[in-house]
């Protein structure tokens, strides 16, 4: 398996796997815990919108910091800052100062961590194995997600949020350790045309932001409420989903690396659209909700390699991978904030959560058009290159 020969990517995926313990554990309980803590549903949507809008402005500082300190230091710093969110989450009881502090901490941590992580992964990954490498990352996260939600749910029920989220903070901090063995990547003080080169990625991430906030945040709330606010039932549903999701990522990554990206887009978007409809129907039945959550993981493992293989390849070809990802993350924030504000408004005026979930069809429809255009263009370039005579071939034919 040639895609495992990149030691740096292996270390990055190890970092991601440790970080995923938190993301698939306490991170997956984020919205559910806010429901339990007494934050109204429109307020939960606005909480996430606040984090996203805040990081949109904080991110303006990232390029200067990366040019001075390098990407690796910023990823480590962003990881450590991310760990601060979880103790703050445990302190939330309704709307108030702890919730505001959580929004501020989340905005700063996300603004620093995610664009630097994506730029780092894009810079050090291999274009020929991009789909496999992203697929391996998502499969590892899915496997980790089998156990972490069960442990988090048990800790919440038996020892309370202080212990559950405190342990998560330590795990997030520990995920920085593999990064100490990876090389640094310098960021140029300036790069002509970098932001213009990022436009295709920005469009992809605007659609992804809108789709993801509905697919993740709205569904977390709907699933928790459908399961009668039971942390153990909720954690069991997440664990079942992780088992299903562990199968998906590597399969589609192979198709992408084999030049079958257009087929991957069709498979992914059709499955995700069906899952969105199933989720909306499942809000009326706990058993159906658990089933819908299980197949949802398959959609996630298919969607992420399809999207990110395209984005990482575009980033590596751009004049500056960090500026590319700062721009695309800003696009994600625009799409995500729009989705969350719309969700907050619709629920504020009394619309049921199933109608909010169906908004995801708009996002995945836009993603279908954008990703199909990218992979169709890539396939055309590959076909053109294959049909073009090799250097000197035409001369030999004429001389023969």
N, C-alpha and C positions, 0 to 999 in steps of 0.2 A: 504494500500500500504506500505508493510514493508520496501521498499527501501527508503522511505521518513523519516524513524525513526532515521536515522543517522544525528544528528544535525550538526556535523562538515561538512559533505558532503553537507548538505543544505546551510550552510554558504559559502562553497567553490563555490557552484553553483550560489549563489547570487553574489559573487565576479565576477564570470565568466559572469553572465548576464549583470552586469554593464560594465565590460570590453568589452563585445560583442557589446555594443552600439557603441564603437569606432571601433571595428574590422569589424562590418557589415556596419558601416557608413563611416567614413573617411578612414578606413583601406581598404575598398572595392574600394575606389577611388584612392588608392595609385598609381597604374600603370597608370590609366586613367589621373590623374593629371600630371604625368610626361610626358605623350604624349602632353597634352595641354601646358605644360611649355617648350616645345621645345626640349626635350631629344629624340634623335632618337631611334627607336624600338630596334636595337641591343644594344644600350647604356642602355636602361631600363633593358634588361635581364642581362647585366653585372653589373648594379647597385645592383640588388637583389643577384647576384652571389658574389659581393663584401661583402655584409652584411653577407652572409652565410659563406664565407671563413674567414672573420674576427672573427665571433663568434666561429668558430672551434678552433681558438687559444686562445681566451679569456676564453673559457669554461674550460681550464686547471686549472684556478684559483678557480673554483667554489667549488670543494670538500674541499679544505683547508678552504675557507671562511665558508662553511656550518658546518664543524666540529667545528669551533670556535664560530660562531654566531647562528647556528640553521637554519632550513629550512624556518621557518616563516619569519624571518627578511630578508632573501634573496629574498623571493617572494615579500614582501612589497617593498624592494629596487628595484627589477626588474620592478615592476609595476610603480613606480615613474620615473624610468629611461625611461620606454617605453613612458611616456607622453611627453618626450622631443623631440621625433621624429617629432611630428606633427607641431609644430611651425617651425622647420627646413624645413619640406616639403613645407610649404607656401612660404619659401624664395627661392626655387629653380627656376631658369630661365636658362634653358639649362645646359650644363655641366660647372662645376666651383666649387668654394670653398663650397657653401652651399650644393651641391650634395655630395661632399666628406665628409662634416660634418654629413650629414644625414646617410651615409653609416657607419661611425664610431659609431654614437649614436645607430643605429639599431643593430649593431653587439654586442655592450656591453650589451644593454638591453635584447636582445633575449638570449644571452649566459647565463645570470644570471636567467632570469625569467622562461623560458620554462622547463629546466631539473628539477628545484626545484619545479615548479608547478606540473609536472607529478609525481615526486617522492612523493610529499605530498599527492596528490590524491590517488596514489597507496597504500600508507602506511595506510591511514585513511579510505579507502573505504572497502566495504564488497564483498568478492569473490562470495558469493551466489547471490548477487544483482548487480554485476558489470555491466552487460549489461543494466539493467534498469537505473542505476545511470548515466552512460555515455549517454544513450539515453535521459534521462531527461535534462541533461546539453545541449545537442545539440538541443533539441526541444525548450528550453528556448532561446537559442541563435537565433534560427530561428524565433521565435515570435518577439524578439527584432528587428530582421532584417527587419521586415515589415515597421517600422516607421523610423528607423535611416537613411537609405539611402535617403529617401524622404526629411528629414530635412537637411541632409548634402548637397544634391543637391540644395535645395532652398537657403541655406546659401551661397554656392559657387556662385550662379548666382546673388543673390541680394546684399550680403555684402562682398563677396570676400573671398579668401583663408585664409587671416589672422584671420578673425572672425570664419570661419568654423573650421579650424584646431586648433585654440586657444581654442574654446569651447570643442573640442574633447580631448585636453590635460587635461583640468580640469576634464572631466568625467573619463578618465583613472586614474588619481590620486585619485579620489573619490572611485574607485573600490577597493582600498586598505583597506577601512574602515571595511568591514565585516571580514577581516583577523585578525583584532585586537581582535576578540572574539574567535578565534580558538586556539587550543593547539599547542605548538611547537613540532617538531620532531627532535630529536638529530641525528647527523651523526657521526658514529664511525671514529676515526682517521685512522684506517686501517680495511680492511675486506678481508680475504683470499678467493680467488676464485671468487670475485665479478665480475670482467670483463669477465672471462670465462663463467660465468653463464648468461651473457648478450648477448651472440652471436646470439641466435635465435631472440631476440628483435632487435639487430643491423641489421640483414638481412631484417627483416620486415620494418625497418625504412629507409634502403637504397632504397628499392623499393618505399616506401611511399614518400620519398623526391623527387625522379625523377617524380613520378606520380603527386604529388601535385603542383610542380612548373609549369608543363605544364597545369594541370587542372585549376589552379587558375590564375597565372600571365599571361600566354599566352592568356587565354580566356578573362581576363579583358581588355587586349589591343585590341583583336579582336572584342569584343562586343562594346567597345567604338568607334572604327573606323567604324564598321558596322552601328552604330546609328548616324553617321555623327558628331561625337565629341560633342553630345548634353548631357550636364550634367543632364538635367531633364529627357530626354528619358532613359538615363542610370540608373538614380535612380529609375525610375518607373519599369524598368526591374528587378532591384534587389528586389524591394518590392514585386512584383508578385512572384518571386522565393521564397521569405521568407514564403509567405502564403502556398505555396505547400510544402516546406521543413519542416514546423512545424508538418506535419502529420507523417513523416517517422521514426524518431529516436526511439520513444517509441515502435513501432510495432516490429522492428527487435531486440531491446534489450530484449524483452520478449522471442523471439525465442532462443537467445543466452543463457539466464539464464535457459531455459528449456532443455538445452543440444542439441539444434538444430543448433549448430554453423556451421557445414558443409553445411547445407541447406542455412544458411545466407550468406556464402561465395559465393555460386553459384548465388543466387539472386542478391547480391550486385555487383559482378564483371560483370555479364552479363548486368545489367542495366547501370553500369558506362561505359562499352565498347560501348554500343549503344548510350549513351549520347555523348561520344567523337566523334563518327562518325557523329551524328546529328549536333554537334557544328561545325565540319569542313564544312559540307554542308551549314550551316546557315550563314557563313561569306559572302555569296552572296545575302542575303535577310534580311532586318531589321525585318520584322514580324516573320520570321522563327527563327531569332536570339533571339527575346524575348521569343518565345515558348521554344527554346532549353535551354535558361537560367532558365526558370521556372522549367522544369523537371530536370535540373542539381541539383537543391537544394535537390530534393528527393534522388538523387544519393549520395550527400554529407551526408545526414542524415542517410543513410543506411551504407555507407562506414565507417564513424568514429566509431560508436559503435562496428562494426565487428572487426576493427583493434585494437582499444584501449582496448576493453574488454580483448583481448588476451595479449596485452602488459602490462597492469596494473596487470593482474594475474601473469604473468611471473616476473614482477618487485617485487611484494610483496613476492614471493617465493624465491627471490635471497638473497644472504647474505647482500646486501646493496641496498636499492631502489634508492638512489641518484646516486651511482656509475653506477647502471644499466642504469639510464636515461641519465647520462652524456655520456655513451658509445653509447646508442641508438640515442641520438641527434647528436652525431658525425657521426653516420651512415647516419642519415637524411641529414646532411650537405654534405656528399660525394655524395649521390644520387641527392640532390637538385642542388648542384653546377654543377654536370655533365650535368643535364638536361638544366640548364640555359645557360651554355657555348655552348652546342650543338645548342640550340635555337638561341643564339646570332650569331653563325657562319653561320647557315643556312639562317637567315634573312639578314646578312651582304652580303652574296653572292646572294641575290635576291630571295630566296625561299619565297613563299606566306605563310601567317600565318596559312592557313588551313593545310598545310603540317606539320607545327610545332605542331599543335593540335593533329594530328594523331600519333605523337610520344608517346602520353599518352597511346596508346594501348600496347606498350612495357612494360610500368610500371605496368599497371593493370594486364597484363598477368603474370608478375613475382609475383605480390601480390596474385593472385589467387592460384598459386602453393604453395606459402609460407603459406598463411592463411589456405588453405585446409589441408596441412600437420599438422599444429598445432591443428586444431579442430578435425581432424580425430584421432590424437594421444590422445587428451583429451577424446574423446568419447570411444576409446578403453580402456583407463584406468578406466573410469566410468563403462563400461560393465564388466570388469574384477573384479572390486570391488564389483559390484552387484552379480556376480556369485560366489564369494568366500564365503564359509560358515562362518557364524558368530562364534566368539570365543566360543568354547564349543559345537557347534552344531554337529560336527562330532562324538564327544564322546557320546553324547546323542543318536545319531542314532545307534552307535555300541552297546550301552548298551540296546537299546530297542529290 
